[in-house]
Amino acid sequence: MFIIHTKLIAQFAKKQTIKSMFAPIQKSQQIKESEEFKEVKKLFYKINDEDNIKQSILENYQPQHILKQIDTNLTNYFQKRSVDIKSINFLLQAIVAQNKFDQIDEIQQFMANLKIKPNLQTHMCFINAYGKFRNVEKAEACYQIAQKQFGSSLHLYNTLINVYCKNLQSENALRIFNDLKRDGFEPDLPIYTTLINSFYRVKQWKKCWDLFDEARLESHLKPDENLIGLMIEICADTHEAEKAIQLYDQMNEMEFRDTTYIYNSIIKALGSRKDYAEKALEYYRKMVMTSIQMDSDTIVCTLKACSQCGDVKIAHEVIKQMKQHQITPNKYIYTQIIRVYIGACSLPNLDNKIVDEYIKDAWKIFNEAASKQMISSRTLNSMCELMVAANRLPDLEGQVLPLYDQYQIPKDQFTYEQIIKILFIEKRLLDLFRIFDIVSTKMQPTFQSVSNYLDTAILLADEEKVIDALEWFKKIDRQPKYKQLKQLGTMKNLPLRIHALMNEYDAKFGKVSDKIYRNENNQRPAIKKI
């Protein structure tokens, strides 16, 4: 049963004889409009179904929404309220919700003047306020004061952990979390979720899974849909589609309801992999069939899946759904639509006329985004990648690259990655060397750029460039491709310097043993010293 937390609607419901609060409003029925009825009518204006009524109530009567409507001026606030610690705590929550951090000192001075002593909740409000204001030192000071006055408590620990997590100090949060357990408190599910989310934001995936296993196996907590949705989202970043499907199936076995966040997470996880993109689109179709509310993240994640398999048709259906749900396009949506055309142009045996049509459509999307001032570096890099996928070097040089100066967006390593890639495709190898030298002096090149650089050096049999490329792989902490190492390892008359560098790589990546090297290059084995 859906509970409405508003006195107005509850009082009105008692006075009126209605079968259901959520029954469709009959237009033909004449109702005498009392003042109370007019107030309720404002809430339900243009609403005729249960789901919309629930959504309207949830949007207007969430705690954060209510707190944002409070007048935080001290004179106005205490006109109808008693001056006590309870009212002050509520005022502090409203100040934090409205980001009026300059009033924190005013409240402290106000309490000091009236000699009102803060309680534990007051200290936690101050800790939250300083944490949201990115002042961790003051939050820690408030925590120390509260701990001395009131002792340790689960809520106090959780408040400081939240502050550390918001400020991406995950290790400090974990330290307090361990203190919490050492003092005999049992951590709850929300604090596990907060900690995992903090480590997710700093890309420490192993810590995320360790905490998830600890919550289930050691603390014996049953994960809720928020935690499972978060773990599925982590699978998207680590491209573990299989694990994401297992988590989703486990969630269904627990009979959790499907939510927008859950669907977004599973579509994002599967859409991150080309081999699971079609599966991601199946979940999108299921979402449409079950009438789950979509948001902008749904559109972005589904369009990404479309770009992986180059499915322009489904992408058009997604855009129609976006319009039906009245979702306003943002820069991420515009960029992802362009990337759909990248995937489409990458399909094999595509007719040039179709490629030209895709490029025209992409320019229309780009111009629409430009008219709304939604051009980012990723948008421009996507246009570069589109020209590379379509093998349009003149268009890249003449139309796309000048846009960086026009929009005052600097070229980054991903821009140069596309330039280097198309130069390699066009076999403009000396130009590729020149561009790579420019990039490597300004910024760290990407793995793909270094890989193309090594392929070019091998093609031109340039010993110095090969050595330079292998050194660059060490700098970016990556291994060359397997085929590249095999190609170098089986090469006759391989210079000793290159052989020495290759010995630094692990055998599973194609390291060639000394014996094979000597046999291939007609060298005698070294004389063993006795």
SULSUL-V962068 format. One record per residue. N is the residue number from 0. RES is the residue in three letters. PHI is phi as a letter, one per 40 degrees, with the letter a starting at -180 (999 if undefined). PSI is psi in radians with two decimals (999 if undefined). OMEGA is omega in whole degrees, 0 to 359 (* if undefined). Layout:
BEGIN
{{N	RES	PHI	PSI	OMEGA} {N	RES	PHI	PSI	OMEGA}}
END
This chain:
BEGIN
{{0	MET	999	2.32	183} {1	PHE	c	2.17	183} {2	ILE	b	2.26	180} {3	ILE	b	2.09	184} {4	HIS	c	1.04	176} {5	THR	b	2.28	181} {6	LYS	c	-0.65	184} {7	LEU	d	-0.89	183} {8	ILE	c	-0.62	180} {9	ALA	c	-0.77	179} {10	GLN	c	-0.71	180} {11	PHE	c	-0.66	181} {12	ALA	c	-0.60	179} {13	LYS	c	-0.63	185} {14	LYS	c	-0.46	184} {15	GLN	c	2.52	178} {16	THR	c	1.63	179} {17	ILE	b	2.50	180} {18	LYS	c	-0.73	181} {19	SER	a	2.42	179} {20	MET	c	-0.40	185} {21	PHE	b	0.25	178} {22	ALA	c	2.59	178} {23	PRO	d	2.43	179} {24	ILE	c	2.12	181} {25	GLN	c	2.05	183} {26	LYS	c	-0.56	185} {27	SER	c	-0.32	183} {28	GLN	c	2.18	181} {29	GLN	c	2.12	180} {30	ILE	b	2.33	177} {31	LYS	c	2.08	188} {32	GLU	c	1.69	173} {33	SER	c	3.03	179} {34	GLU	c	-0.68	179} {35	GLU	c	-0.71	181} {36	PHE	c	-0.66	180} {37	LYS	c	-0.67	179} {38	GLU	c	-0.75	179} {39	VAL	c	-0.63	180} {40	LYS	c	-0.60	177} {41	LYS	c	-0.68	181} {42	LEU	c	-0.66	186} {43	PHE	b	0.36	182} {44	TYR	c	2.24	180} {45	LYS	g	0.52	178} {46	ILE	b	2.18	184} {47	ASN	b	0.07	179} {48	ASP	b	2.79	187} {49	GLU	c	-0.78	183} {50	ASP	c	-0.74	181} {51	ASN	c	-0.62	178} {52	ILE	c	-0.80	178} {53	LYS	d	-0.78	182} {54	GLN	c	-0.71	181} {55	SER	c	-0.76	179} {56	ILE	c	-0.77	181} {57	LEU	c	-0.69	183} {58	GLU	c	-0.69	187} {59	ASN	c	-0.33	185} {60	TYR	b	0.43	169} {61	GLN	c	2.59	182} {62	PRO	d	-0.76	181} {63	GLN	c	-0.64	180} {64	HIS	c	-0.71	180} {65	ILE	c	-0.77	181} {66	LEU	c	-0.58	181} {67	LYS	c	-0.26	180} {68	GLN	c	-0.13	184} {69	ILE	c	2.35	174} {70	ASP	c	1.98	186} {71	THR	c	0.04	175} {72	ASN	c	2.23	188} {73	LEU	d	-0.74	181} {74	THR	c	-0.85	181} {75	ASN	c	-0.66	185} {76	TYR	c	-0.73	185} {77	PHE	c	0.15	176} {78	GLN	c	-0.68	183} {79	LYS	b	0.22	182} {80	ARG	b	2.63	176} {81	SER	c	2.57	181} {82	VAL	c	1.56	178} {83	ASP	a	3.06	186} {84	ILE	c	-0.53	179} {85	LYS	c	-0.78	179} {86	SER	c	-0.65	180} {87	ILE	c	-0.71	178} {88	ASN	c	-0.71	178} {89	PHE	c	-0.66	178} {90	LEU	c	-0.71	179} {91	LEU	c	-0.70	177} {92	GLN	c	-0.70	179} {93	ALA	c	-0.69	179} {94	ILE	c	-0.75	179} {95	VAL	c	-0.75	180} {96	ALA	c	-0.56	182} {97	GLN	c	0.08	178} {98	ASN	f	0.59	179} {99	LYS	c	1.19	188} {100	PHE	c	-0.33	180} {101	ASP	c	-0.26	181} {102	GLN	c	-0.13	182} {103	ILE	c	-0.84	179} {104	ASP	c	-0.62	179} {105	GLU	c	-0.72	179} {106	ILE	c	-0.74	179} {107	GLN	c	-0.74	178} {108	GLN	c	-0.69	178} {109	PHE	c	-0.77	179} {110	MET	c	-0.66	180} {111	ALA	c	-0.70	180} {112	ASN	c	-0.68	182} {113	LEU	c	0.06	180} {114	LYS	f	0.75	176} {115	ILE	c	2.09	182} {116	LYS	c	2.33	179} {117	PRO	c	2.54	173} {118	ASN	c	-3.02	183} {119	LEU	c	-0.69	180} {120	GLN	c	-0.64	178} {121	THR	c	-0.81	179} {122	HIS	c	-0.69	180} {123	MET	c	-0.59	176} {124	CYS	c	-0.73	178} {125	PHE	c	-0.71	179} {126	ILE	c	-0.79	178} {127	ASN	c	-0.74	182} {128	ALA	c	-0.84	180} {129	TYR	c	-0.61	177} {130	GLY	c	-0.73	179} {131	LYS	c	-0.47	179} {132	PHE	c	0.08	179} {133	ARG	g	0.44	177} {134	ASN	b	1.43	186} {135	VAL	c	-0.59	182} {136	GLU	c	-0.78	179} {137	LYS	c	-0.61	177} {138	ALA	c	-0.73	178} {139	GLU	c	-0.68	179} {140	ALA	c	-0.75	177} {141	CYS	c	-0.66	179} {142	TYR	c	-0.76	180} {143	GLN	c	-0.74	179} {144	ILE	c	-0.81	181} {145	ALA	c	-0.68	181} {146	GLN	c	-0.66	179} {147	LYS	c	-0.67	184} {148	GLN	c	-0.69	189} {149	PHE	b	-0.10	182} {150	GLY	g	3.08	181} {151	SER	c	2.53	176} {152	SER	a	2.78	181} {153	LEU	c	-0.74	181} {154	HIS	c	-0.66	180} {155	LEU	c	-0.76	176} {156	TYR	d	-0.83	182} {157	ASN	c	-0.64	181} {158	THR	c	-0.79	180} {159	LEU	c	-0.65	177} {160	ILE	c	-0.72	178} {161	ASN	c	-0.69	179} {162	VAL	c	-0.83	179} {163	TYR	c	-0.72	182} {164	CYS	c	-0.69	178} {165	LYS	c	-0.55	182} {166	ASN	c	0.28	176} {167	LEU	f	0.56	173} {168	GLN	b	1.20	189} {169	SER	c	-0.67	182} {170	GLU	c	-0.69	176} {171	ASN	c	-0.70	178} {172	ALA	c	-0.72	179} {173	LEU	c	-0.60	178} {174	ARG	c	-0.80	178} {175	ILE	c	-0.62	178} {176	PHE	c	-0.72	178} {177	ASN	c	-0.63	175} {178	ASP	c	-0.70	179} {179	LEU	d	-0.80	180} {180	LYS	c	-0.64	180} {181	ARG	c	-0.56	180} {182	ASP	c	0.10	174} {183	GLY	g	0.09	178} {184	PHE	c	2.58	178} {185	GLU	c	2.03	180} {186	PRO	c	2.51	179} {187	ASP	c	3.06	184} {188	LEU	c	-0.73	179} {189	PRO	d	-0.63	182} {190	ILE	c	-0.58	173} {191	TYR	c	-0.76	180} {192	THR	c	-0.74	179} {193	THR	c	-0.78	180} {194	LEU	c	-0.80	180} {195	ILE	c	-0.74	180} {196	ASN	c	-0.63	179} {197	SER	c	-0.80	178} {198	PHE	c	-0.52	176} {199	TYR	c	-0.69	182} {200	ARG	c	-0.43	177} {201	VAL	b	0.20	173} {202	LYS	g	0.69	173} {203	GLN	b	1.42	190} {204	TRP	c	-0.69	184} {205	LYS	c	-0.72	178} {206	LYS	c	-0.65	179} {207	CYS	d	-0.85	182} {208	TRP	c	-0.58	177} {209	ASP	c	-0.76	179} {210	LEU	c	-0.65	178} {211	PHE	c	-0.77	178} {212	ASP	c	-0.66	179} {213	GLU	c	-0.75	180} {214	ALA	c	-0.71	183} {215	ARG	c	-0.79	192} {216	LEU	c	-0.62	182} {217	GLU	c	-0.82	180} {218	SER	c	-0.17	177} {219	HIS	f	0.73	178} {220	LEU	c	2.48	179} {221	LYS	c	2.04	181} {222	PRO	c	2.47	175} {223	ASP	c	-3.12	184} {224	GLU	c	-0.51	179} {225	ASN	c	-0.78	181} {226	LEU	c	-0.74	179} {227	ILE	c	-0.69	177} {228	GLY	c	-0.69	178} {229	LEU	c	-0.74	181} {230	MET	c	-0.62	176} {231	ILE	c	-0.66	178} {232	GLU	c	-0.64	176} {233	ILE	c	-0.67	177} {234	CYS	d	-0.54	178} {235	ALA	c	-0.71	181} {236	ASP	c	-0.53	180} {237	THR	c	0.05	178} {238	HIS	f	0.63	178} {239	GLU	c	1.30	184} {240	ALA	c	-0.69	182} {241	GLU	c	-0.75	179} {242	LYS	c	-0.64	179} {243	ALA	c	-0.71	179} {244	ILE	c	-0.72	178} {245	GLN	c	-0.76	179} {246	LEU	c	-0.72	180} {247	TYR	c	-0.73	178} {248	ASP	c	-0.69	177} {249	GLN	c	-0.67	179} {250	MET	c	-0.70	178} {251	ASN	c	-0.63	177} {252	GLU	c	-0.55	178} {253	MET	c	-0.06	178} {254	GLU	g	0.66	172} {255	PHE	c	2.62	177} {256	ARG	c	2.53	176} {257	ASP	c	2.40	179} {258	THR	b	2.95	177} {259	THR	d	-0.75	182} {260	TYR	c	-0.72	180} {261	ILE	c	-0.83	180} {262	TYR	c	-0.74	178} {263	ASN	d	-0.72	182} {264	SER	c	-0.79	183} {265	ILE	c	-0.65	177} {266	ILE	c	-0.70	179} {267	LYS	c	-0.75	182} {268	ALA	c	-0.80	182} {269	LEU	c	-0.60	180} {270	GLY	c	-0.20	178} {271	SER	c	-0.20	181} {272	ARG	b	2.34	181} {273	LYS	c	-0.63	183} {274	ASP	c	-0.19	178} {275	TYR	b	0.15	183} {276	ALA	c	-0.73	179} {277	GLU	c	-0.65	178} {278	LYS	c	-0.66	177} {279	ALA	c	-0.71	179} {280	LEU	c	-0.47	175} {281	GLU	c	-0.72	178} {282	TYR	c	-0.60	176} {283	TYR	c	-0.77	179} {284	ARG	c	-0.68	177} {285	LYS	c	-0.68	179} {286	MET	c	-0.73	178} {287	VAL	c	-0.75	182} {288	MET	c	-0.61	182} {289	THR	c	0.04	176} {290	SER	f	0.59	174} {291	ILE	c	2.39	181} {292	GLN	c	2.27	178} {293	MET	c	2.75	172} {294	ASP	b	-3.05	183} {295	SER	c	-0.57	177} {296	ASP	c	-0.65	177} {297	THR	d	-0.79	182} {298	ILE	c	-0.80	182} {299	VAL	c	-0.82	183} {300	CYS	c	-0.70	181} {301	THR	c	-0.69	177} {302	LEU	c	-0.58	177} {303	LYS	c	-0.73	176} {304	ALA	c	-0.68	177} {305	CYS	c	-0.66	180} {306	SER	c	-0.55	180} {307	GLN	c	-0.66	181} {308	CYS	b	0.08	176} {309	GLY	g	0.57	185} {310	ASP	c	1.62	181} {311	VAL	c	-0.60	182} {312	LYS	c	-0.86	179} {313	ILE	c	-0.63	179} {314	ALA	d	-0.70	177} {315	HIS	c	-0.67	177} {316	GLU	c	-0.67	179} {317	VAL	c	-0.71	179} {318	ILE	c	-0.64	175} {319	LYS	c	-0.75	178} {320	GLN	c	-0.64	178} {321	MET	c	-0.75	180} {322	LYS	c	-0.67	179} {323	GLN	c	-0.63	180} {324	HIS	c	0.09	177} {325	GLN	f	0.77	177} {326	ILE	c	2.16	182} {327	THR	c	2.21	179} {328	PRO	c	2.39	175} {329	ASN	b	-3.09	184} {330	LYS	c	-0.50	179} {331	TYR	c	-0.68	179} {332	ILE	c	-0.80	179} {333	TYR	d	-0.77	180} {334	THR	c	-0.71	183} {335	GLN	c	-0.55	175} {336	ILE	c	-0.75	177} {337	ILE	c	-0.66	181} {338	ARG	c	-0.42	173} {339	VAL	c	-0.71	179} {340	TYR	c	-0.48	174} {341	ILE	c	-0.82	178} {342	GLY	c	-0.67	180} {343	ALA	c	-0.72	180} {344	CYS	c	-0.30	180} {345	SER	c	-0.14	181} {346	LEU	c	2.53	183} {347	PRO	c	2.70	174} {348	ASN	f	0.75	180} {349	LEU	c	2.34	180} {350	ASP	c	2.47	182} {351	ASN	c	-0.56	179} {352	LYS	c	-0.68	178} {353	ILE	c	-0.71	178} {354	VAL	d	-0.75	179} {355	ASP	c	-0.69	179} {356	GLU	c	-0.72	178} {357	TYR	c	-0.74	180} {358	ILE	c	-0.70	177} {359	LYS	c	-0.78	179} {360	ASP	c	-0.70	180} {361	ALA	c	-0.69	178} {362	TRP	c	-0.61	177} {363	LYS	c	-0.76	178} {364	ILE	c	-0.75	179} {365	PHE	c	-0.80	181} {366	ASN	c	-0.63	177} {367	GLU	c	-0.74	177} {368	ALA	c	-0.69	180} {369	ALA	c	-0.64	180} {370	SER	c	-0.42	179} {371	LYS	b	0.19	179} {372	GLN	f	0.84	181} {373	MET	b	0.66	179} {374	ILE	c	2.21	178} {375	SER	b	3.07	178} {376	SER	c	-0.61	179} {377	ARG	c	-0.61	177} {378	THR	c	-0.84	180} {379	LEU	c	-0.70	178} {380	ASN	c	-0.58	177} {381	SER	c	-0.66	176} {382	MET	c	-0.66	175} {383	CYS	c	-0.82	182} {384	GLU	c	-0.60	177} {385	LEU	c	-0.77	180} {386	MET	c	-0.58	177} {387	VAL	c	-0.76	179} {388	ALA	c	-0.61	180} {389	ALA	c	-0.05	181} {390	ASN	f	0.94	181} {391	ARG	b	1.27	181} {392	LEU	c	-0.77	178} {393	PRO	d	-0.67	179} {394	ASP	c	-0.64	178} {395	LEU	c	-0.83	182} {396	GLU	c	-0.69	187} {397	GLY	c	-0.51	187} {398	GLN	b	-0.72	188} {399	VAL	c	-0.88	185} {400	LEU	c	-0.63	177} {401	PRO	c	-0.32	181} {402	LEU	c	-0.47	180} {403	TYR	c	-0.73	177} {404	ASP	c	-0.65	181} {405	GLN	c	-0.75	181} {406	TYR	c	0.10	178} {407	GLN	f	0.78	177} {408	ILE	b	2.09	182} {409	PRO	c	2.57	175} {410	LYS	c	2.35	178} {411	ASP	b	-3.02	184} {412	GLN	c	-0.46	180} {413	PHE	c	-0.53	174} {414	THR	c	-0.86	181} {415	TYR	c	-0.49	176} {416	GLU	d	-0.75	180} {417	GLN	c	-0.67	178} {418	ILE	c	-0.81	179} {419	ILE	c	-0.67	181} {420	LYS	c	-0.80	182} {421	ILE	c	-0.51	175} {422	LEU	c	-0.62	177} {423	PHE	c	-0.70	178} {424	ILE	c	-0.74	181} {425	GLU	c	0.00	180} {426	LYS	f	0.60	171} {427	ARG	c	1.26	194} {428	LEU	c	-0.66	179} {429	LEU	c	-0.64	175} {430	ASP	c	-0.63	179} {431	LEU	c	-0.79	177} {432	PHE	d	-0.76	182} {433	ARG	c	-0.80	180} {434	ILE	c	-0.70	181} {435	PHE	c	-0.69	179} {436	ASP	c	-0.67	179} {437	ILE	c	-0.79	182} {438	VAL	c	-0.82	186} {439	SER	c	-0.35	176} {440	THR	c	-0.40	183} {441	LYS	c	-0.66	188} {442	MET	a	3.00	178} {443	GLN	c	2.14	181} {444	PRO	c	2.78	179} {445	THR	c	2.94	178} {446	PHE	d	-0.75	182} {447	GLN	c	-0.65	179} {448	SER	c	-0.78	179} {449	VAL	c	-0.65	180} {450	SER	c	-0.77	177} {451	ASN	c	-0.60	178} {452	TYR	c	-0.76	179} {453	LEU	c	-0.73	178} {454	ASP	d	-0.71	179} {455	THR	c	-0.75	180} {456	ALA	c	-0.66	178} {457	ILE	c	-0.74	180} {458	LEU	c	-0.70	182} {459	LEU	c	0.02	180} {460	ALA	f	0.76	181} {461	ASP	c	1.82	186} {462	GLU	c	-0.77	183} {463	GLU	c	-0.71	181} {464	LYS	c	-0.64	177} {465	VAL	c	-0.79	179} {466	ILE	c	-0.73	179} {467	ASP	c	-0.73	180} {468	ALA	c	-0.77	179} {469	LEU	c	-0.62	176} {470	GLU	c	-0.65	179} {471	TRP	c	-0.61	176} {472	PHE	c	-0.65	178} {473	LYS	c	-0.65	181} {474	LYS	c	-0.67	180} {475	ILE	c	0.09	176} {476	ASP	f	0.82	178} {477	ARG	b	2.82	177} {478	GLN	b	2.51	172} {479	PRO	c	2.87	178} {480	LYS	c	2.63	183} {481	TYR	d	-0.79	183} {482	LYS	c	-0.53	179} {483	GLN	c	-0.76	179} {484	LEU	c	-0.67	178} {485	LYS	c	-0.69	180} {486	GLN	c	-0.72	178} {487	LEU	c	-0.70	184} {488	GLY	c	-0.53	181} {489	THR	c	0.10	181} {490	MET	c	2.39	179} {491	LYS	c	2.62	179} {492	ASN	f	0.71	179} {493	LEU	c	2.20	180} {494	PRO	d	2.56	184} {495	LEU	c	-0.59	180} {496	ARG	c	-0.70	179} {497	ILE	c	-0.72	179} {498	HIS	c	-0.69	180} {499	ALA	c	-0.71	178} {500	LEU	c	-0.70	181} {501	MET	c	-0.51	178} {502	ASN	c	-0.29	180} {503	GLU	c	-0.25	180} {504	TYR	c	2.65	182} {505	ASP	c	2.67	185} {506	ALA	c	-0.60	184} {507	LYS	c	-0.24	177} {508	PHE	c	0.17	174} {509	GLY	h	0.34	179} {510	LYS	c	2.37	181} {511	VAL	c	2.23	183} {512	SER	c	2.80	179} {513	ASP	d	-0.66	182} {514	LYS	c	-0.83	179} {515	ILE	c	-0.71	181} {516	TYR	c	-0.78	181} {517	ARG	c	-0.70	180} {518	ASN	c	-0.72	181} {519	GLU	c	-0.56	186} {520	ASN	b	0.24	175} {521	ASN	f	0.79	179} {522	GLN	b	2.61	177} {523	ARG	c	2.61	176} {524	PRO	c	2.66	180} {525	ALA	c	2.49	180} {526	ILE	c	2.18	180} {527	LYS	c	2.37	178} {528	LYS	c	2.36	179} {529	ILE	c	999	*}}
END
